[in-house]
């Protein structure tokens, strides 16, 4: 189960990055209609206003949706076939295909709105939410079915949750910057009517808050002798954040080249996964003894 759940995390992170590649290559309307690629065809055909390259990039990203959906359905089937079956894993697994379908339908709205920055921003944020659900499935599949048990002080767990919330705010600020700057995906796409310098500085300020919270969490974990997995997760997140900061400042001073924008989206996705890993490392769930599972099952009244 955990292997397929991890593959689902990777698949959803991957399609998030390829979605950014569609935008930075100007292929956002490579397939100008939805669900068809062109008004007359579901697959790319010659079109007077769109190049084969742009059509191929956009259509390729659409095809990846089916791969992500396939991995999601395998997660569902694997969770259902587990013995004993764990209802929490089944519920989390079903979130994935439902989320992929919702994301595909939203992608159609993105195309039909001519890449309106609001719909494009939500497209990314939905992917981030779906990635969180995939990570939670992965983390839960590696744990027992007992109640959650904290491995650090309550205040440290709260700090971890505050850090996760700050990273979420950072991602929202990031899509505002993206929706204000260049690389809209197509010349016809509109942009947010914000001052790019102002939103970029706000985004940078939130980065400082996130890095500060990460350092504070790492320090607290160190001085309290927290378990090694929790400390390793915090160190990994800090390293990712610093690397992401280097990419961000480099792309800013180089006038936002397309390649670095795509790399920055990859970094943002990895930062989010790293923050989720930190939070799930602050508690564990033990295995429920077989005797307790049997007693619990026996306590459930049978239908007449």
C-alpha positions as CSV (number, residue, x, y, z in Angstrom):
1,X,0.0,0.0,0.0
2,X,2.7,2.5,1.0
3,X,4.5,2.0,-2.3
4,X,1.5,2.9,-4.4
5,X,0.7,5.8,-2.1
6,X,4.2,7.2,-2.5
7,X,3.8,6.8,-6.3
8,X,0.6,8.8,-6.1
9,X,2.5,11.6,-4.3
10,X,5.1,11.6,-7.0
11,X,2.5,11.5,-9.8
12,X,0.5,14.4,-8.4
13,X,3.7,16.4,-7.8
14,X,4.8,15.6,-11.3
15,X,1.7,16.7,-13.1
16,X,1.8,19.9,-11.0
17,X,5.2,20.6,-12.5
18,X,4.3,19.6,-16.0
19,X,1.3,22.0,-15.7
20,X,3.8,24.8,-15.0
21,X,5.8,23.7,-18.1
22,X,2.6,24.1,-20.2
23,X,2.4,27.7,-18.9
24,X,6.0,28.8,-19.3
25,X,6.2,27.4,-22.8
26,X,3.2,29.4,-23.9
27,X,1.2,26.3,-24.5
28,X,-1.7,27.0,-22.1
29,X,-4.1,27.2,-25.1
30,X,-2.2,24.8,-27.3
31,X,-5.5,22.9,-27.3
32,X,-7.9,25.8,-27.5
33,X,-11.0,23.8,-26.5
34,X,-12.0,21.3,-23.8
35,X,-12.7,18.4,-23.6
36,X,-11.7,18.3,-27.3
37,X,-8.2,19.5,-28.2
38,X,-9.6,21.4,-31.2
39,X,-13.3,22.1,-32.0
40,X,-13.3,19.1,-34.3
41,X,-10.9,16.6,-32.7
42,X,-10.0,15.1,-29.3
43,X,-6.4,14.8,-30.4
44,X,-4.1,17.4,-31.9
45,X,-4.7,18.2,-35.6
46,X,-3.4,21.1,-37.7
47,X,-4.7,24.4,-36.5
48,X,-4.0,27.8,-38.1
49,X,-3.5,29.6,-34.8
50,X,-1.6,27.0,-32.7
51,X,1.7,25.3,-33.4
52,X,2.2,21.6,-33.2
53,X,4.7,22.1,-30.4
54,X,2.3,24.0,-28.2
55,X,-0.5,21.5,-29.0
56,X,1.7,18.6,-28.2
57,X,2.8,20.0,-24.9
58,X,-0.8,20.8,-23.8
59,X,-2.2,17.5,-25.0
60,X,0.6,15.6,-23.3
61,X,-0.2,17.2,-20.0
62,X,-3.9,16.2,-20.5
63,X,-2.8,12.6,-21.1
64,X,-0.8,12.5,-17.9
65,X,-4.1,13.0,-16.1
66,X,-5.0,9.4,-17.0
67,X,-1.8,8.1,-15.6
68,X,-2.4,9.9,-12.3
69,X,-6.0,8.6,-12.3
70,X,-4.7,5.1,-12.9
71,X,-2.3,5.3,-9.9
72,X,-5.2,6.7,-7.8
73,X,-7.5,3.8,-8.7
74,X,-4.7,1.3,-7.9
75,X,-4.4,2.9,-4.5
76,X,-8.2,2.4,-4.0
77,X,-8.1,-1.2,-5.0
78,X,-5.0,-1.9,-2.8
79,X,-6.7,-0.3,0.2
80,X,-9.9,-2.3,-0.3
81,X,-8.0,-5.6,-0.6
82,X,-6.0,-5.1,2.5
83,X,-6.6,-7.7,5.2
84,X,-7.7,-6.6,7.7
85,X,-9.3,-3.7,5.8
86,X,-8.6,-0.2,7.3
87,X,-11.4,2.1,6.7
88,X,-9.3,5.2,7.1
89,X,-7.0,4.1,4.3
90,X,-10.0,3.3,2.0
91,X,-11.5,6.8,2.6
92,X,-8.2,8.5,2.0
93,X,-7.6,6.4,-1.1
94,X,-11.0,7.4,-2.6
95,X,-10.1,11.1,-2.2
96,X,-7.5,10.6,-4.9
97,X,-9.6,9.6,-8.0
98,X,-12.3,12.0,-6.9
99,X,-9.7,14.8,-6.7
100,X,-8.2,13.9,-10.1
101,X,-11.6,14.0,-11.8
102,X,-12.4,17.4,-10.1
103,X,-9.0,18.7,-11.1
104,X,-9.6,17.6,-14.7
105,X,-12.9,19.4,-14.8
106,X,-11.3,22.5,-13.4
107,X,-8.7,22.3,-16.1
108,X,-11.5,22.5,-18.6
109,X,-12.6,25.7,-16.8
110,X,-9.1,27.1,-17.1
111,X,-9.1,26.6,-20.9
112,X,-12.6,27.9,-21.3
113,X,-11.7,31.0,-19.3
114,X,-8.8,31.7,-21.6
115,X,-6.3,31.1,-18.7
116,X,-7.9,33.6,-16.3
117,X,-5.3,34.0,-13.5
118,X,-7.9,33.1,-10.8
119,X,-8.7,29.8,-12.4
120,X,-5.0,29.0,-13.1
121,X,-4.1,29.8,-9.5
122,X,-6.9,27.6,-8.2
123,X,-5.7,24.8,-10.6
124,X,-2.4,24.8,-8.8
125,X,-3.8,25.1,-5.3
126,X,-6.2,22.1,-6.0
127,X,-3.1,20.1,-7.0
128,X,-1.4,21.1,-3.7
129,X,-4.5,20.0,-1.7
130,X,-4.6,16.7,-3.6
131,X,-0.9,16.2,-2.9
132,X,-1.5,16.7,0.8
133,X,-4.2,13.9,0.7
134,X,-1.8,11.6,-1.1
135,X,0.9,12.3,1.4
136,X,-1.5,11.6,4.3
137,X,-2.4,8.3,2.7
138,X,1.3,7.4,2.4
139,X,2.0,8.4,6.0
140,X,-1.0,6.5,7.4
141,X,-0.2,3.4,5.4
142,X,3.2,3.2,7.2
143,X,1.6,3.4,10.6
144,X,-0.6,1.3,12.7
145,X,-4.3,1.7,13.2
146,X,-4.1,2.9,16.8
147,X,-4.8,6.4,18.1
148,X,-2.3,9.1,17.3
149,X,0.4,9.5,19.9
150,X,2.6,12.6,20.1
151,X,6.4,12.0,20.2
152,X,7.2,15.6,21.0
153,X,5.8,18.2,23.4
154,X,2.3,19.6,22.6
155,X,3.7,23.1,22.0
156,X,6.2,21.7,19.4
157,X,3.4,20.0,17.6
158,X,1.5,23.3,17.5
159,X,4.6,25.0,16.1
160,X,4.7,22.4,13.4
161,X,1.1,23.1,12.5
162,X,1.7,26.8,12.4
163,X,4.7,26.2,10.1
164,X,2.4,24.1,7.8
165,X,-0.1,26.9,7.7
166,X,2.6,29.4,6.9
167,X,3.8,27.3,4.0
168,X,0.2,27.2,2.7
169,X,0.0,31.0,2.9
170,X,3.4,31.2,1.1
171,X,2.0,29.0,-1.8
172,X,-1.0,31.3,-2.1
173,X,1.2,34.3,-2.2
174,X,3.3,32.5,-4.8
175,X,0.4,32.0,-7.2
176,X,-0.5,35.7,-6.9
177,X,3.1,36.6,-7.9
178,X,2.9,34.1,-10.8
179,X,-0.5,35.4,-11.9
180,X,0.9,39.0,-11.9
181,X,4.1,38.4,-13.7
182,X,5.1,37.1,-17.1
183,X,4.6,33.5,-18.5
184,X,0.8,33.6,-18.5
185,X,0.6,30.6,-20.8
186,X,-0.7,32.5,-23.8
187,X,-0.7,36.0,-25.3
188,X,-4.5,36.1,-24.8
189,X,-4.4,35.4,-21.1
190,X,-5.1,38.2,-18.6
191,X,-3.1,39.0,-15.5
192,X,-3.8,40.1,-12.0
193,X,-3.8,43.9,-11.7
194,X,-1.2,44.1,-9.0
195,X,2.2,45.8,-8.8
196,X,4.7,43.0,-9.4
197,X,7.3,44.5,-7.1
198,X,4.9,44.8,-4.2
199,X,3.6,41.2,-4.4
200,X,7.1,39.8,-5.0
201,X,8.3,41.6,-1.8
202,X,5.3,40.3,0.1
203,X,6.1,36.8,-1.1
204,X,9.7,37.2,0.1
205,X,8.6,38.4,3.5
206,X,6.5,35.3,4.0
207,X,9.5,33.2,2.9
208,X,11.5,34.8,5.8
209,X,8.6,33.9,8.2
210,X,8.6,30.3,7.0
211,X,12.3,29.9,7.2
212,X,12.3,31.4,10.7
213,X,9.6,29.0,11.9
214,X,11.4,26.1,10.4
215,X,14.6,27.0,12.2
216,X,12.7,27.5,15.5
217,X,11.1,24.1,15.1
218,X,14.4,22.5,14.4
219,X,16.0,24.1,17.4
220,X,13.1,23.0,19.6
221,X,13.4,19.4,18.4
222,X,17.1,19.4,19.0
223,X,17.1,20.8,22.6
224,X,14.2,18.5,23.6
225,X,15.9,15.3,22.2
226,X,13.1,14.6,19.8
227,X,13.1,11.3,17.8
228,X,15.5,11.2,14.9
229,X,12.8,11.0,12.1
230,X,11.3,14.3,13.3
231,X,14.7,16.1,13.4
232,X,15.6,14.7,10.0
233,X,12.4,15.9,8.5
234,X,12.9,19.4,9.9
235,X,16.5,19.5,8.6
236,X,15.4,18.3,5.2
237,X,12.7,21.0,5.0
238,X,15.2,23.7,5.9
239,X,17.6,22.6,3.2
240,X,14.8,22.6,0.6
241,X,13.7,26.0,1.7
242,X,17.2,27.5,1.3
243,X,17.6,25.9,-2.1
244,X,14.2,27.3,-3.1
245,X,15.2,30.7,-1.9
246,X,18.3,30.6,-4.1
247,X,16.2,29.7,-7.1
248,X,13.7,32.4,-6.3
249,X,16.2,35.2,-6.0
250,X,18.1,34.0,-9.1
251,X,15.0,34.0,-11.2
252,X,14.0,37.5,-10.0
253,X,17.4,39.0,-10.8
254,X,17.5,37.3,-14.2
255,X,14.1,38.7,-15.2
256,X,12.2,35.5,-14.6
257,X,13.5,33.0,-17.2
258,X,11.1,30.3,-18.1
259,X,13.3,27.4,-17.0
260,X,13.8,28.8,-13.5
261,X,10.1,29.4,-13.2
262,X,9.4,25.8,-13.8
263,X,12.2,24.8,-11.4
264,X,10.7,27.2,-8.8
265,X,7.3,25.5,-9.1
266,X,9.0,22.1,-8.5
267,X,10.7,23.6,-5.5
268,X,7.4,24.9,-4.1
269,X,5.8,21.5,-4.5
270,X,8.7,19.8,-2.7
271,X,8.6,22.4,0.1
272,X,4.9,21.6,0.6
273,X,5.7,17.9,0.8
274,X,8.5,18.5,3.1
275,X,6.3,20.5,5.5
276,X,3.7,17.7,5.4
277,X,6.5,15.3,6.3
278,X,7.5,17.4,9.2
279,X,4.0,17.5,10.7
280,X,3.4,13.7,10.2
281,X,6.7,13.0,11.9
282,X,5.6,14.6,15.1
283,X,3.2,11.8,16.0
284,X,3.0,8.1,15.5
285,X,0.2,5.5,15.5
286,X,0.9,2.0,17.0
287,X,-0.4,-1.3,15.7
288,X,-3.7,-2.4,17.3
289,X,-3.2,-5.9,18.8
290,X,-5.1,-8.6,16.9
291,X,-7.1,-9.4,20.1
292,X,-8.3,-5.8,20.3
293,X,-9.3,-5.9,16.7
294,X,-11.3,-9.1,17.2
295,X,-13.0,-7.7,20.3
296,X,-13.9,-4.5,18.4
297,X,-15.3,-6.5,15.5
298,X,-17.3,-8.7,18.0
299,X,-18.8,-5.6,19.6
300,X,-20.4,-4.5,16.3
301,X,-24.0,-5.7,16.3
302,X,-24.9,-7.9,13.4
303,X,-27.9,-7.0,11.2
304,X,-31.1,-9.1,11.9
